[in-house]
Amino acid sequence: MVTSASPVLRTRVEDRVLEVTLDRPPANAIDLPTSQAMGEVFAGFRDDPELRVAIVRTEGDKFFCAGWDLKAAADGAAVQGEYGVGGFGGLQELPDLNKPVLAAVHGMAVGGGFELALSCDLIYASEATRFGLPEINAGTLADAATIKLPKRMPYHVAMELLLTGRWMPAEEAARWGVVNEVLADEEAVRARAWETARLLAAGPPLVFAAIKETARAAESLRFQDALDLVTASSLPTVATLYSSEDGIEGFKAFAEKRAPVWKGR
């Protein structure tokens, strides 16, 4: 079982779902030790065969996450350094994370906090949520968002956010497809995330792994090249799927008119 690697992180495990809560008042900002601790937790989730889905959430009404801890930096804390095994926030660069991760967002998701949400596969947000990339006002680059946003939403809208630093309300984010669903409040967001997580945790984990690895590989490949990788079972997760018990379980369950039993092997 994954356990918290830092007092600012809490974890809850239920129904093969790991919920990771960042609680670092007042703004849930992330410094190097926090990022390293988050990487340890998410790497533990990745490597634990009993866990199938993760939810990322934070405490507090005003901020989901303010991104990099600028106050700590102003007080002399290192700005550049070892963010940990998963890169900033534990998720952006975590290798081989082939399990679904959901973000339950409430409050302001600023800079690296926005990037943390973008590192997840599904994003649920409350009506009070706002997303922003104010790095331009500090004369710096929102590096991960600059790479990801133009691929996730219309180019000109993404560039407006990056170049002006304006706020994007949750409803607008949903309109552009950045957010999956907007709910009334934090409680509703958390409940919706758990509902989806439990649904996914009961699904075929080897298929989910193959979907995530295929999607990552396809980002930098021509369609035919990516398709060839999949049809030739060249990707490790795809090869594992088609040689597994789960690989034929769905067909057997359909033929036998019963619900499939996914074993993850």
Residue pairs with C-beta under 8 A, 6 or more apart in sequence:
1 13
1 48
1 50
1 51
2 11
2 13
2 18
2 41
2 44
2 45
2 48
2 51
3 11
3 41
3 44
4 10
4 11
4 37
4 41
5 36
5 37
5 38
5 40
5 41
6 33
6 34
6 37
6 38
8 22
8 23
8 24
8 34
8 37
9 20
9 21
9 22
9 23
9 34
9 37
9 38
9 41
10 20
10 21
10 23
11 18
11 19
11 20
11 21
11 41
12 18
12 19
12 21
13 19
13 51
15 197
15 198
15 201
16 50
16 51
16 52
16 53
16 201
17 51
17 52
17 53
17 54
17 55
17 194
17 197
17 198
17 201
18 45
18 48
18 51
18 53
18 54
18 55
19 54
19 55
19 57
19 194
20 38
20 41
20 42
20 45
20 54
20 55
20 56
20 57
21 57
21 58
21 59
22 28
22 30
22 34
22 38
22 56
22 57
22 58
22 59
22 65
23 58
23 59
23 60
24 30
24 34
25 59
25 60
26 60
26 62
26 63
27 60
27 62
27 63
27 65
27 66
28 58
28 59
28 60
28 63
28 64
28 65
28 66
28 113
29 65
29 66
29 67
29 68
29 69
29 70
29 71
29 72
30 38
30 65
30 67
30 68
30 69
30 88
30 89
30 112
30 113
30 116
31 68
31 69
31 72
31 77
32 77
32 78
32 81
32 82
32 83
32 84
34 69
35 83
35 84
35 86
35 87
35 88
35 89
35 90
36 82
36 83
36 84
36 85
37 84
37 90
38 84
38 86
38 89
38 90
38 91
39 83
39 84
39 85
39 86
39 87
39 90
39 94
40 84
40 85
40 90
41 90
42 54
42 86
42 90
42 91
42 94
42 97
42 101
43 85
43 86
43 90
43 94
45 51
45 54
45 99
46 94
46 96
46 97
46 98
46 99
49 264
51 99
52 99
52 100
52 200
52 201
52 205
52 208
52 264
53 99
53 100
53 101
53 102
53 197
53 198
53 200
53 201
54 99
54 100
54 101
54 102
54 197
55 101
55 102
55 103
55 104
55 190
55 193
55 194
55 197
56 91
56 101
56 102
56 103
56 104
56 116
56 117
56 120
57 103
57 104
57 105
57 106
57 190
57 193
58 64
58 65
58 106
58 107
60 107
61 106
61 107
61 186
62 107
62 108
63 107
63 108
63 110
63 113
64 105
64 106
64 107
64 108
64 109
64 113
64 117
64 129
65 89
65 109
65 110
65 112
65 113
65 116
66 108
66 110
66 111
66 112
66 113
67 110
67 111
67 112
67 113
67 114
67 115
67 116
68 79
68 88
68 111
68 112
69 77
70 138
73 79
83 89
83 93
84 90
85 94
86 92
86 93
86 94
86 97
87 93
87 94
88 112
88 115
88 116
88 144
89 112
89 115
89 116
89 119
91 97
91 101
91 116
91 119
91 120
92 115
92 116
92 119
92 144
96 213
97 212
98 208
98 209
98 210
98 212
98 213
98 237
99 205
99 208
99 209
99 212
100 121
100 122
100 197
100 200
100 208
100 212
101 119
101 120
101 121
101 122
102 120
102 121
102 122
102 123
102 124
102 193
102 196
102 197
103 116
103 117
103 120
103 122
103 123
103 124
103 193
104 124
104 186
104 189
104 190
104 192
104 193
105 117
105 123
105 124
105 125
105 126
105 129
105 170
105 179
105 189
106 125
106 126
106 128
106 129
106 185
106 186
106 189
107 126
107 128
107 129
107 130
108 129
108 130
108 131
108 132
109 116
109 117
109 129
109 130
109 131
109 132
110 131
110 132
110 133
110 134
111 132
111 133
111 134
111 135
111 142
111 145
112 144
114 131
114 132
114 133
114 142
114 145
115 142
115 144
115 145
115 148
117 123
117 131
118 144
118 145
118 148
118 149
118 152
118 178
119 144
121 212
122 180
122 193
122 196
123 173
123 178
123 179
123 180
124 179
124 180
124 181
124 182
124 183
124 189
124 192
124 193
124 196
125 170
125 173
125 174
125 179
125 181
125 182
125 183
125 189
126 170
126 182
126 183
126 184
126 185
126 186
126 188
126 189
127 170
127 171
127 182
127 183
127 184
127 185
128 170
128 185
128 186
129 169
129 170
129 173
129 179
129 182
130 167
130 168
130 169
130 170
131 161
131 167
131 168
131 170
131 173
131 178
132 161
132 165
132 166
132 167
132 168
133 142
133 145
133 149
133 161
133 162
133 165
134 165
135 141
135 142
135 165
136 142
136 162
136 163
136 164
136 165
137 165
142 162
145 162
146 162
149 158
149 161
149 162
149 178
150 158
150 159
151 219
152 158
152 176
152 177
152 178
153 176
153 177
153 178
154 176
157 176
160 166
161 168
168 178
170 179
170 182
171 182
173 179
173 182
174 180
174 181
174 182
181 192
183 189
183 192
200 208
202 262
203 262
204 246
204 249
204 250
204 260
204 262
205 246
205 262
205 264
206 237
206 240
206 241
206 244
206 246
206 247
206 262
206 264
206 265
207 241
207 246
209 237
209 240
209 241
210 235
210 237
210 238
210 240
210 241
212 237
213 235
213 236
213 237
213 238
214 226
214 229
214 230
214 235
214 237
214 238
217 226
217 229
217 235
218 226
221 229
228 234
229 235
229 238
230 238
233 239
233 242
241 247
244 265
245 263
245 265
246 262
246 263
246 264
246 265
249 260
249 261
249 262
249 263
250 260
252 260
253 259
253 260
253 261
